[in-house]
Amino acid sequence: MRVPDPDPIIEGILALWSSEGAPLPSEPRLAEMLGASRNSVREALIRLEERGYVHRTQGARTTSNRRLAGVGRRIDQQFDHSLSIRSAGYEASLDLVSSELLDLAPGAHRFDDLPDGTRVLRTVKMWRADGAPYALAEDLVPVARDAELDPHRPVFDLAEAANGVRVAWETVWMEAVGLDAERAALLSSAPGTPVIEMTYCGYGADDAIGYWSREVQLPAPTGLRNALIRRVRS
């Protein structure tokens, strides 16, 4: 259930990718198979190596990262919880806890850097895996134009509809916290339960803010643990 890559060359190589660790065809052979130039194939392989799919060694074949398929949810990639939950083999469900249009007021509860008075769509959503609470997110999407906004839609889609920002990057801050009483009640957990809290800022190529989001996750079932693939250079 991987989201297709917009680059057809990368998508073509991924169609050949194997978690068994078997080497990929050589660059000339890949270029022939994909109808692409060798330089384009080399650039695609560099990008796939950065994402952790392959390991390239000069003078040797490009091999696949055989552990990648089982690492869980990758926090270095944009994702939708429902897709991640289904990809891990669980039944996914989404509860829209609340949705409202409001003007941001100053206060200690704020987790964003939007100007006071900014008009936003604020949503609170909870995802379940096989019926059990998994993650709870509060999203703030600046509303800059009239649009029909379905609060059930992913925050990436809402940002583009509400303020025209096609998000290019997310900055993510992570912190270990204890659940406050309000979020604990929604997640059917005890106040003070230790969780990972992640705060996201999604912004476009021109630095315009598409959304802010604050999310907590309960201890994840197998296949949904947060994971990061890092390249090691020796």
C-alpha positions as CSV (number, residue, x, y, z in Angstrom):
1,M,0.0,0.0,0.0
2,R,3.0,2.3,-0.6
3,V,2.1,5.7,-2.0
4,P,3.4,5.8,-5.7
5,D,6.4,8.0,-6.4
6,P,5.8,10.8,-8.8
7,D,9.1,10.1,-10.6
8,P,8.4,7.2,-13.1
9,I,12.0,6.1,-13.0
10,I,12.0,5.7,-9.3
11,E,8.7,4.0,-9.5
12,G,10.0,1.6,-12.1
13,I,13.1,0.7,-10.0
14,L,10.8,0.2,-6.9
15,A,8.8,-2.2,-9.0
16,L,12.0,-4.3,-9.3
17,W,13.0,-3.8,-5.7
18,S,13.1,-6.9,-3.5
19,S,13.2,-7.1,0.3
20,E,15.1,-10.4,-0.1
21,G,18.3,-8.3,-0.7
22,A,18.8,-9.5,-4.3
23,P,21.0,-7.1,-6.3
24,L,19.2,-4.9,-8.8
25,P,20.2,-5.0,-12.5
26,S,23.1,-2.8,-13.5
27,E,22.7,0.8,-14.3
28,P,22.9,0.2,-18.1
29,R,20.4,-2.7,-17.8
30,L,18.0,-0.5,-15.7
31,A,18.3,2.3,-18.3
32,E,17.5,-0.2,-21.1
33,M,14.5,-1.7,-19.1
34,L,13.0,1.7,-18.1
35,G,13.7,3.5,-21.4
36,A,15.7,6.2,-19.5
37,S,19.2,7.6,-19.7
38,R,21.9,6.2,-17.5
39,N,22.3,9.5,-15.8
40,S,18.6,9.6,-14.9
41,V,18.9,6.1,-13.5
42,R,21.9,7.0,-11.5
43,E,20.2,10.0,-10.0
44,A,17.2,7.9,-9.1
45,L,19.4,5.3,-7.4
46,I,21.1,8.1,-5.4
47,R,17.7,9.2,-4.2
48,L,16.6,5.7,-3.3
49,E,19.8,5.2,-1.3
50,E,19.0,8.4,0.6
51,R,15.6,6.9,1.5
52,G,17.1,3.6,2.6
53,Y,15.9,1.3,-0.2
54,V,19.3,0.4,-1.6
55,H,23.0,0.3,-0.9
56,R,25.4,1.3,-3.6
57,T,29.0,0.2,-3.7
58,Q,31.5,1.3,-6.4
59,G,32.4,-1.7,-8.5
60,A,29.6,-3.9,-7.2
61,R,25.9,-4.3,-7.8
62,T,23.3,-2.2,-6.1
63,T,21.7,-4.3,-3.3
64,S,18.3,-3.9,-1.5
65,N,17.8,-3.1,2.2
66,R,16.2,-6.3,3.2
67,R,15.1,-5.0,6.6
68,L,13.2,-2.0,5.2
69,A,9.9,-3.9,4.7
70,G,9.5,-4.6,8.4
71,V,10.7,-1.4,10.1
72,G,7.3,0.1,10.7
73,R,6.1,3.6,10.2
74,R,8.9,5.8,8.9
75,I,8.9,9.3,10.5
76,D,11.2,10.6,7.8
77,Q,8.4,10.3,5.3
78,Q,5.0,12.0,4.9
79,F,2.2,9.6,5.6
80,D,-1.5,9.2,6.4
81,H,-2.3,7.2,9.5
82,S,-5.1,5.2,7.9
83,L,-2.7,4.1,5.2
84,S,0.0,3.2,7.7
85,I,-2.4,1.2,9.8
86,R,-3.7,-0.8,6.9
87,S,-0.2,-1.3,5.5
88,A,0.7,-2.9,8.9
89,G,-2.2,-5.4,8.6
90,Y,-4.7,-3.7,10.9
91,E,-8.2,-2.4,10.4
92,A,-8.0,1.4,10.3
93,S,-10.7,3.8,11.5
94,L,-10.8,7.5,11.9
95,D,-12.9,9.4,14.5
96,L,-13.5,13.1,13.9
97,V,-13.6,14.3,17.5
98,S,-14.3,17.9,16.8
99,S,-14.1,20.5,14.0
100,E,-14.5,24.3,14.2
101,L,-13.5,27.6,12.6
102,L,-11.9,30.0,15.0
103,D,-9.6,33.0,15.3
104,L,-6.4,32.1,17.2
105,A,-6.1,33.9,20.6
106,P,-2.9,34.2,22.7
107,G,-2.4,31.5,25.4
108,A,0.0,29.1,26.9
109,H,-1.8,26.2,25.1
110,R,-0.6,27.3,21.7
111,F,1.9,25.1,19.9
112,D,2.1,27.1,16.6
113,D,3.8,30.3,15.5
114,L,0.9,31.7,13.6
115,P,-0.1,35.4,14.3
116,D,-2.8,36.0,16.9
117,G,-6.1,36.4,15.1
118,T,-5.3,34.0,12.3
119,R,-8.5,32.3,11.0
120,V,-8.0,28.6,11.2
121,L,-9.9,25.3,10.8
122,R,-9.1,23.4,14.0
123,T,-9.8,19.7,13.9
124,V,-9.2,16.9,16.5
125,K,-8.9,13.4,15.0
126,M,-8.3,10.0,16.5
127,W,-7.2,6.9,14.6
128,R,-7.8,3.3,15.8
129,A,-6.0,0.1,14.9
130,D,-8.3,-2.9,15.1
131,G,-10.7,-0.7,17.2
132,A,-8.0,0.3,19.8
133,P,-7.0,4.0,20.1
134,Y,-3.7,4.6,18.5
135,A,-3.1,8.3,17.7
136,L,-4.7,11.6,18.4
137,A,-4.0,14.8,16.4
138,E,-5.0,18.4,16.7
139,D,-4.6,20.3,13.4
140,L,-4.6,24.0,12.8
141,V,-5.1,24.9,9.1
142,P,-5.0,28.6,8.2
143,V,-8.1,29.6,6.2
144,A,-7.2,32.2,3.5
145,R,-10.1,31.7,1.1
146,D,-13.6,30.4,0.7
147,A,-13.7,26.7,0.1
148,E,-15.7,23.6,1.0
149,L,-13.6,22.0,3.7
150,D,-14.3,18.4,4.6
151,P,-12.6,18.0,8.0
152,H,-12.3,14.2,7.5
153,R,-9.7,14.8,4.7
154,P,-6.0,14.5,5.5
155,V,-4.4,17.7,6.7
156,F,-2.2,17.9,3.5
157,D,-5.4,18.1,1.4
158,L,-7.1,20.6,3.7
159,A,-4.1,23.0,3.6
160,E,-4.2,23.1,-0.2
161,A,-7.9,23.7,-0.2
162,A,-8.0,26.3,2.6
163,N,-4.9,28.3,1.9
164,G,-3.4,27.2,-1.4
165,V,-0.2,25.8,0.1
166,R,1.1,22.6,-1.5
167,V,3.2,21.4,1.3
168,A,6.8,20.7,0.4
169,W,8.4,20.0,3.8
170,E,7.5,19.2,7.3
171,T,9.5,20.1,10.4
172,V,8.9,17.7,13.2
173,W,9.7,18.1,16.9
174,M,9.4,15.0,19.2
175,E,9.1,15.0,23.0
176,A,8.2,12.4,25.6
177,V,5.3,13.7,27.7
178,G,2.6,12.4,30.1
179,L,-1.0,12.5,28.8
180,D,-3.1,15.4,30.1
181,A,-6.6,14.6,31.4
182,E,-8.4,15.7,28.2
183,R,-6.4,13.7,25.8
184,A,-6.2,10.7,28.1
185,A,-10.0,10.6,28.2
186,L,-10.2,10.6,24.4
187,L,-7.7,7.8,24.2
188,S,-9.3,5.7,27.0
189,S,-6.0,6.0,28.9
190,A,-5.0,7.1,32.4
191,P,-3.7,10.7,32.8
192,G,0.0,10.8,33.0
193,T,0.4,7.8,30.6
194,P,3.8,8.3,28.9
195,V,3.5,9.0,25.2
196,I,5.5,10.5,22.3
197,E,4.2,13.9,21.3
198,M,5.1,15.1,17.9
199,T,4.6,18.7,16.7
200,Y,4.6,19.3,12.9
201,C,4.8,22.4,10.8
202,G,3.9,21.8,7.1
203,Y,5.1,24.5,4.7
204,G,5.5,25.1,1.0
205,A,8.5,25.8,-1.1
206,D,8.0,29.6,-0.6
207,D,7.9,29.1,3.2
208,A,4.1,29.7,3.5
209,I,2.5,27.8,6.3
210,G,0.1,25.1,5.3
211,Y,-0.7,23.7,8.8
212,W,0.5,23.1,12.3
213,S,-0.3,19.8,14.0
214,R,0.2,18.3,17.4
215,E,-0.1,14.6,17.8
216,V,0.3,12.0,20.5
217,Q,0.7,8.2,20.0
218,L,0.1,5.4,22.4
219,P,2.6,2.6,22.5
220,A,2.4,1.2,19.0
221,P,1.5,-2.4,18.0
222,T,3.9,-4.4,15.9
223,G,4.4,-2.8,12.5
224,L,3.5,0.7,13.6
225,R,6.5,1.6,15.7
226,N,8.1,4.9,14.6
227,A,11.3,4.2,12.7
228,L,14.0,6.2,11.0
229,I,16.4,4.9,8.3
230,R,19.8,6.6,8.4
231,R,22.7,6.2,6.0
232,V,26.0,5.3,7.6
233,R,29.1,6.6,5.9
234,S,32.4,4.9,6.7
